[in-house]
């Protein structure tokens, strides 16, 4: 039997991931924002290792494009963190599922 607390946490993490996804677009992997100094000002560009996504000029930090992509990257990072927590939790659930039947068998033999 799996702990109801672990199941509840599993469901909570899945719900959080969905909430983050529903809050807006998520940046793909291997995409980041790079500063591009030009004279006295700093402009930003979207850089990428993905061939599908070309470098994109984002403008200043106050621009709508910059803020949009910054939020997309933050959502991607939040999802990655939650998925890592979910993976660790799933390992605990799997471990508990394999240990509990073995423990139950021992109790039946007593």
N, C-alpha and C positions, 0 to 999 in steps of 0.2 A: 504494500500500500504506500502510495506517495503522500508525503506530507501536504495537507491542505494549504499550509503557509507557503510552501514552495510553488504549488499550483497557482495560488493567488498572486504571488510575485511574478510568475511567468506571464499570467494574463495581464498584469499591470504593465509590464515592460512592453508587451505586444501592443497594448493600447497607447502607450506613450509614443512608440515608434509610428503608429498610424496617425496620431495627433500631429506629430512633427511633419509627416508627409502631407497631411491635409492642410497644413498652414501655408504652403507655398511650394514653388519649384525647388528641387534639390540639385545642387551642382554635381556633375559627373566626377568620377575619380580622375586624378591627374590634371586637375584644373586649379589654378591659384591666381591670386592677384599680386602683381609686381609693381613696385614704384618705378616711375620713369621720369627722373628729374629733368626739367627743361627750364633753364634760366633760374629765376628765383622761385619758381613754382614746382610743385611735385604733382605730376599727373599719374594716373594708374592705368594699367592694362591687364587684361585677362590673359594669362599664359596657359598653355596646355601642351601635354605630350600626346593628346589624342589627335589623330589625323582628321577626325570628323569636325573638330572644333578648332577654328583658327584663332589666332590672337585677336583680341578685340579691345579697342580703345574705350576706356571707361570714364576718362575725364578726371576731375578733381574728386576729393573725398566727399564733397557735398553733393555730387551729381546723383541723379536718380539711378543711372546704370551702375555706378559704383556701389550704392547702398543695396540695390537689388542683388547683385552678385555676391556681395559680402554676406547678406542674409542667406543666400542659397548655400554658400560654403559653410556657414555656421550650422545650417540644418543638416548638411551632409555629415559634419563632424559630430553633431548630437546623435544622429542615427547610428553612426559607427560606434560611438561609446555605448549606446543602449544595446546594440547588437552584440557587443563584446560581453556586456553584463548578462545578456540572455544566453549566450554560449556557455558562460561559466555556470549559470544557473541550470542549464540543461544537463551539463556534466554532473552536477550534484543530483539532479532528478534521476538520471540514468544510473548513477552509482547507488542511489537509495533503492531503486527498483531491483537491482541485482542483489543487494544485500538483504533486503527484507524477506524474500522467499527463503533464502538460506537460513536466516534466523528463525523463521516460522517452522522450518523443518526440524531444527534443533529442539524447539519447544515441544513438538509433537512426539518426539522420541523419548521425552522424559517421563 
